[in-house]
Amino acid sequence: MIDLKFLRENPDIVRASQNNRGEDPELVDQLIAADESRRASIQAADALRSEQKAFGKTIGQADPADRPALLEGSNELKAKVKQAEESQKAAEEEVARLQFLISNVVEGAPAGGEDDFVVLENVGEPTTFDFEPKDHLELGTSLNLIDMERGTKVGGSRFYYLTGDGAFLQLGMMMLAAQKARDAGFQLMIPPVLVRPDIMAGTGFLGEHSDEIYYLERDDLYLVGTSEVALAGYHKDEIIDLSQGPVRYTGWSSCFRREAGSYGKDTRGILRVHQFDKLEMFVYCRPEEAAEQHQALLAMEREMLAAVEIPYRIIDIAGGDLGSSAARKFDTEAWIPTQGTYRELTSTSNCTTFQGRRLNTRYRDADGKTQTAATLNGTLATTRWLVAILENHQQADGSVVVPEALRPFVGKDIIEPVK
């Protein structure tokens, strides 16, 4: 959630951020007013409590004959204190409600919506062929890598099986990513895929996109759409040690998304599915280190994409397309030959102190005072990558060349059509 001190001192910056996102700037003024009311209610309650304490001493020192009358006054004061405390509680709840409605303050992202991103860099040339290329599903079916038909039979639309070399291709990609993350100082975790509502809300995923999340009403638990959620909750209500630098984790988990509102969009193949595996990087750091750590996560994604030999571009996501917790986000998009366009493979977000404040994750500064930790996340590999790997590495005979970095895991150099 937004820092109230920052809001009081920089209301115009927060209003500009709301406008950048295409969200309501009037929430800023509502929160400022609510915060003023909250502080006034705290002062009023504190004054009455002080008066009550002093009055109690007066009763103790009074003549016994005068005490009944004083006690009657004490009861009236007690009622006033109770009423003031109830007003304070209501004011604090209103501040919290409004805080949860305001998204993180945008930092440097271009204005606009989904189509207003800025291309920062193109890496590699779009793949071309001297034959008619097949799409990833046709390749996956002919090579016995993907079985959509039986996935639909068992789980419904947008479910699939990865079979044979397809399973090894994904496991190899994930293992390569895990090894690279470990070499860079990340601690590998296999986190829970079911989380409590306070954890999901704390990461900012229960806002306008909550219809994307699977909810188990009977158990009051949510299925994660990214292991970012579980990794963000790992240090909830804790003071973590950042004296030796940022703390880095990487989570390997299955992820689940309802894909609500996307019916008829990307329904072919495994580009947009309900269940997929993902390796997600997550960083806790001091706020002043966040921008540098953001670039470090992007560098990790670059290294992994280079390893699987895919042409891609890096884009700076516009404010109106940012999730509520992100102050800035970079996506990498791979070239998909049969679509003649780039499609998202990874994203990395700087969430500044937004999630840390919601989840009460803190650290001690050089003076020993507790401060809110900043958090960042970035994808290092996911099932969707198979789309780009298969299409960019296909050959005229229908085979697919396995990227050299994945060959030790897949066990072969070329995946050939099933005979």
VOGU-3710 file (C-alpha; in Angstrom, 3 decimals, decimal comma):
1> midlkflren> 0,000/0,000/0,000  0,997/3,593/-0,430  3,142/5,338/2,222  0,993/7,915/4,026  3,979/10,146/4,796  4,920/10,187/1,106  1,305/10,950/0,220  1,121/13,924/2,603  4,371/15,368/1,285  3,863/14,575/-2,423
11> pdivrasqnn> 0,144/14,522/-3,241  0,711/15,845/-6,779  3,070/12,959/-7,578  0,476/10,434/-6,454  -2,269/12,196/-8,434  -0,042/12,151/-11,532  0,572/8,421/-10,984  -3,156/7,763/-10,789  -3,657/9,683/-14,029  -0,775/7,780/-15,662
21> rgedpelvdq> -2,500/4,520/-14,763  -5,904/5,754/-15,911  -7,203/5,440/-12,345  -9,164/7,856/-10,154  -7,003/10,756/-8,838  -9,798/11,826/-6,478  -8,893/8,852/-4,275  -5,782/10,810/-3,309  -7,803/13,664/-1,824  -10,181/11,226/-0,160
31> liaadesrra> -7,254/9,467/1,504  -5,651/12,744/2,603  -8,943/13,803/4,203  -9,385/10,412/5,838  -5,832/10,534/7,176  -6,448/13,970/8,686  -9,628/12,675/10,299  -7,742/9,654/11,636  -5,013/11,784/13,201  -7,615/14,103/14,757
41> siqaadalrs> -9,459/11,114/16,217  -6,218/9,745/17,699  -5,503/13,099/19,350  -9,050/13,314/20,727  -8,905/9,776/22,120  -5,454/10,356/23,635  -6,655/13,583/25,314  -9,687/11,838/26,822  -7,544/8,942/28,063  -5,171/11,396/29,713
51> eqkafgktig> -8,125/13,165/31,290  -9,489/9,825/32,484  -6,160/8,892/34,027  -5,854/12,213/35,847  -9,478/11,977/37,019  -8,754/8,526/38,415  -5,981/9,969/40,566  -8,386/12,670/41,776  -10,883/10,036/42,881  -8,188/8,145/44,747
61> qadpadrpal> -7,177/11,275/46,668  -10,738/12,562/47,306  -12,616/12,486/50,600  -14,734/9,281/50,830  -17,889/11,359/51,065  -17,170/12,988/47,708  -16,313/9,824/45,825  -19,856/8,721/44,753  -20,337/11,969/42,819  -16,857/11,705/41,344
71> legsnelkak> -17,475/8,106/40,301  -20,570/9,200/38,402  -18,429/11,687/36,512  -15,876/8,937/35,927  -18,502/6,760/34,264  -19,464/9,611/31,946  -15,799/10,113/31,034  -15,388/6,380/30,493  -18,272/6,454/28,007  -16,670/9,363/26,167
81> vkqaeesqka> -13,353/7,480/25,957  -15,118/4,431/24,550  -16,915/6,528/21,957  -13,661/8,275/20,996  -11,883/4,919/20,608  -14,681/3,636/18,391  -14,387/6,767/16,247  -10,633/6,272/16,053  -11,079/2,647/14,961  -13,586/3,640/12,272
91> aeeevarlqf> -11,252/6,372/11,003  -8,322/3,944/10,843  -10,424/1,400/8,936  -11,422/4,059/6,402  -7,771/5,014/5,871  -6,832/1,354/5,368  -9,702/0,867/2,913  -8,615/3,826/0,800  -4,944/2,849/1,001  -5,786/-0,514/-0,544
101> lisnvvegap> -7,611/1,212/-3,413  -4,632/3,311/-4,540  -2,076/1,518/-6,707  1,671/1,868/-6,341  3,229/5,132/-7,494  4,506/4,810/-11,062  8,238/5,424/-11,445  9,397/6,288/-14,950  6,888/4,196/-16,924  5,410/5,717/-20,076
111> aggeddfvvl> 1,821/6,947/-19,894  -0,985/5,108/-21,647  -2,479/1,639/-21,836  -1,675/-1,821/-23,150  -0,545/-0,638/-26,599  1,544/2,299/-25,384  4,659/0,404/-24,328  8,081/1,621/-25,447  10,485/-0,761/-27,173  13,835/-0,441/-25,421
121> envgepttfd> 15,853/-2,953/-27,410  15,628/-5,679/-30,049  17,924/-8,660/-29,487  18,532/-10,903/-32,495  16,821/-10,858/-35,861  13,329/-12,336/-36,341  13,670/-15,946/-37,506  12,886/-16,584/-41,169  12,586/-19,861/-43,095  12,833/-20,997/-46,725
131> fepkdhlelg> 9,859/-23,289/-46,068  6,366/-22,884/-44,627  6,880/-23,034/-40,839  4,541/-24,987/-38,574  3,089/-23,502/-35,432  4,045/-24,880/-32,024  0,948/-27,068/-31,655  1,419/-28,755/-35,023  5,070/-29,346/-34,145  4,215/-30,473/-30,648
141> tslnlidmer> 1,660/-32,962/-31,930  3,796/-34,420/-34,725  6,799/-34,729/-32,393  4,728/-36,277/-29,596  5,513/-33,379/-27,246  2,061/-31,901/-26,580  -1,326/-33,626/-26,307  -4,086/-31,024/-26,255  -6,872/-33,416/-27,221  -6,512/-35,600/-24,146
151> gtkvggsrfy> -5,776/-32,576/-21,966  -9,167/-31,179/-22,969  -10,817/-34,552/-22,381  -9,454/-34,735/-18,846  -9,336/-31,111/-17,670  -11,420/-29,154/-20,153  -10,388/-26,408/-22,536  -6,899/-24,907/-22,211  -5,483/-27,961/-20,470  -2,826/-30,191/-22,029
161> yltgdgaflq> -0,296/-32,941/-21,465  3,430/-32,476/-22,055  4,618/-35,891/-23,195  7,947/-37,572/-23,833  10,584/-35,126/-24,984  8,117/-32,285/-24,402  8,215/-33,019/-20,680  12,009/-33,228/-20,721  12,211/-30,003/-22,709  10,250/-28,163/-20,020
171> lgmmmlaaqk> 12,094/-29,826/-17,130  15,410/-29,027/-18,807  14,444/-25,405/-19,294  13,363/-25,136/-15,649  16,510/-26,869/-14,370  18,722/-24,607/-16,460  16,928/-21,575/-15,029  17,220/-22,948/-11,473  20,952/-23,508/-11,896  21,489/-20,016/-13,290
181> ardagfqlmi> 19,519/-18,528/-10,407  21,536/-20,484/-7,841  24,810/-19,391/-9,438  23,614/-15,775/-9,151  22,945/-16,124/-5,420  19,253/-17,003/-5,399  17,976/-19,627/-2,967  15,748/-22,149/-4,734  12,358/-22,888/-3,165  9,368/-25,040/-4,031
191> ppvlvrpdim> 6,634/-22,987/-2,341  2,962/-23,671/-1,572  0,572/-23,145/-4,478  -2,366/-22,500/-2,138  -2,252/-19,313/-0,063  -4,457/-17,529/2,434  -6,472/-14,419/1,481  -4,235/-12,039/3,457  -1,195/-13,217/1,491  -2,951/-12,870/-1,861
201> agtgflgehs> -4,277/-9,423/-0,917  -0,879/-8,392/0,417  0,733/-8,885/-2,978  -1,921/-6,773/-4,727  -3,610/-9,523/-6,739  -7,113/-9,159/-5,289  -7,890/-5,907/-7,066  -9,410/-5,461/-10,495  -7,866/-8,717/-11,791  -9,171/-10,937/-8,987
211> deiyylerdd> -11,399/-12,742/-11,497  -8,203/-14,281/-12,908  -7,584/-16,202/-9,682  -8,927/-19,610/-8,722  -10,578/-19,439/-5,298  -11,425/-22,492/-3,176  -14,378/-21,176/-1,226  -14,724/-24,243/0,979  -11,165/-23,831/2,245  -10,853/-20,030/1,913
221> lylvgtseva> -7,650/-20,457/-0,077  -6,388/-19,176/-3,421  -4,376/-20,994/-6,091  -1,379/-18,872/-7,044  -0,908/-17,520/-10,546  2,785/-17,025/-9,788  5,069/-18,142/-6,973  5,722/-14,425/-6,407  2,700/-14,591/-4,078  4,105/-17,284/-1,799
231> lagyhkdeii> 7,602/-15,779/-1,847  6,228/-12,344/-0,928  4,376/-13,908/1,990  7,442/-15,820/3,196  8,625/-12,939/5,406  5,226/-11,497/6,325  5,308/-9,753/9,735  9,080/-10,233/9,982  12,160/-8,046/10,288  14,667/-9,461/7,813
241> dlsqgpvryt> 18,410/-8,979/7,762  19,508/-6,885/4,774  22,818/-5,844/6,305  24,720/-8,110/3,882  22,725/-6,969/0,854  19,488/-8,039/-0,862  17,868/-11,383/-0,047  17,073/-13,377/-3,207  14,772/-16,349/-3,692  13,561/-18,229/-6,731
251> gwsscfrrea> 10,367/-20,261/-6,624  9,563/-23,258/-8,836  5,870/-24,070/-8,877  2,838/-24,906/-10,926  0,689/-21,810/-11,459  -3,002/-21,415/-12,179  -4,993/-18,721/-13,984  -8,645/-18,676/-14,908  -7,984/-16,552/-18,016  -11,345/-14,865/-17,430
261> gsygkdtrgi> -12,360/-12,548/-20,224  -9,976/-14,135/-22,738  -12,392/-16,583/-24,343  -11,608/-16,960/-28,016  -8,180/-15,341/-27,547  -5,031/-17,459/-28,012  -7,037/-20,648/-27,580  -4,796/-22,687/-29,862  -1,934/-24,504/-28,200  -0,250/-23,672/-24,911
271> lrvhqfdkle> 0,245/-19,924/-25,194  -2,621/-19,056/-22,823  -3,577/-21,935/-20,527  -5,015/-22,514/-17,052  -2,036/-24,410/-15,585  1,670/-23,998/-16,252  5,029/-24,269/-14,534  7,153/-21,228/-13,800  10,434/-20,292/-12,160  10,035/-16,881/-10,525
281> mfvycrpeea> 12,790/-14,742/-9,026  11,987/-12,629/-5,967  14,135/-10,025/-4,211  13,903/-8,207/-0,877  16,108/-5,132/-0,635  16,415/-1,597/0,701  14,299/0,899/-1,276  17,370/2,742/-2,564  18,648/-0,539/-4,081  15,436/-1,405/-5,918
291> aeqhqallam> 16,168/0,233/-9,298  19,566/-1,494/-9,489  18,043/-4,845/-8,529  15,414/-4,370/-11,232  18,139/-4,134/-13,852  19,837/-7,196/-12,343  16,646/-9,246/-12,748  16,327/-8,084/-16,347  19,945/-9,141/-16,931  19,116/-12,621/-15,590
301> eremlaavei> 16,231/-12,881/-18,047  18,530/-11,775/-20,873  21,017/-14,506/-19,973  18,349/-17,204/-19,938  16,858/-16,097/-23,259  20,317/-16,098/-24,814  20,804/-19,664/-23,579  17,747/-20,923/-25,475  18,728/-18,921/-28,572  15,513/-16,988/-29,171
311> pyriidiagg> 15,184/-13,545/-30,806  13,328/-11,162/-28,515  12,713/-7,552/-27,606  12,520/-5,665/-24,311  9,626/-3,292/-23,690  8,862/-0,717/-21,009  5,244/-1,276/-19,934  2,966/1,788/-19,833  1,432/2,922/-16,554  -2,089/1,936/-17,527
321> dlgssaarkf> -0,983/-1,661/-18,120  0,896/-2,090/-14,845  -0,428/-4,317/-12,091  -1,433/-2,418/-8,964  1,724/-3,383/-7,060  4,279/-2,521/-9,767  5,920/0,899/-9,988  7,646/-0,133/-13,206  7,767/-3,280/-15,335  9,897/-4,525/-18,197
331> dteawiptqg> 8,685/-7,382/-20,405  10,693/-9,524/-22,775  8,782/-10,712/-25,824  9,948/-13,536/-28,084  9,505/-13,600/-31,834  6,835/-16,152/-32,829  7,390/-16,929/-36,539  3,934/-18,269/-37,427  2,253/-15,256/-35,827  4,714/-12,752/-37,279
341> tyreltstsn> 4,863/-10,872/-33,997  6,428/-10,771/-30,558  4,702/-12,406/-27,581  5,458/-12,010/-23,870  7,801/-14,543/-22,291  8,982/-12,814/-19,120  8,246/-9,782/-17,020  10,135/-8,167/-14,173  8,529/-5,668/-11,810  9,836/-3,221/-9,239
351> cttfqgrrln> 7,161/-3,098/-6,529  9,145/-0,664/-4,327  7,718/-0,805/-0,757  4,106/-1,417/-1,844  3,985/-5,140/-1,012  6,355/-4,837/1,940  4,053/-2,312/3,594  0,982/-4,487/3,042  2,726/-7,587/4,362  4,583/-5,770/7,151
361> tryrdadgkt> 8,013/-6,917/5,964  10,736/-4,718/7,434  14,487/-4,407/7,949  16,723/-2,367/10,244  18,607/0,586/8,802  22,080/1,723/9,833  20,605/3,460/12,895  18,739/0,336/13,992  15,334/1,752/13,068  12,838/-0,487/11,268
371> qtaatlngtl> 11,980/0,442/7,674  9,750/-1,159/5,042  11,546/-3,490/2,629  11,232/-3,145/-1,135  10,308/-6,183/-3,250  10,907/-7,118/-6,878  10,032/-10,106/-9,038  10,972/-11,510/-12,414  10,216/-14,622/-14,484  13,165/-16,784/-15,488
381> attrwlvail> 11,354/-19,608/-17,303  7,800/-20,786/-17,887  5,863/-23,292/-19,992  5,038/-20,612/-22,570  8,707/-20,578/-23,591  8,145/-23,903/-25,371  6,085/-22,037/-27,969  9,053/-19,872/-28,936  11,630/-22,663/-28,663  9,716/-25,038/-30,944
391> enhqqadgsv> 8,805/-22,468/-33,583  12,206/-20,768/-33,821  14,245/-23,995/-33,877  12,161/-26,015/-36,366  13,585/-27,489/-39,560  12,103/-28,217/-42,972  11,650/-31,937/-42,232  9,455/-31,161/-39,219  12,175/-31,778/-36,640  13,257/-29,313/-33,953
401> vvpealrpfv> 16,856/-28,582/-32,992  17,267/-28,600/-29,209  19,113/-25,474/-27,995  22,611/-26,513/-26,942  22,090/-25,460/-23,313  19,096/-27,809/-22,993  20,653/-30,891/-24,628  22,103/-32,360/-21,402  18,576/-32,403/-19,941  16,664/-33,551/-23,043
411> gkdiiepvk> 19,274/-36,146/-23,977  19,349/-35,422/-27,693  20,368/-32,742/-30,180  17,315/-33,007/-32,434  13,731/-34,014/-31,741  12,432/-35,834/-34,790  8,881/-36,653/-35,931  7,416/-39,855/-34,516  7,453/-42,577/-37,176
//
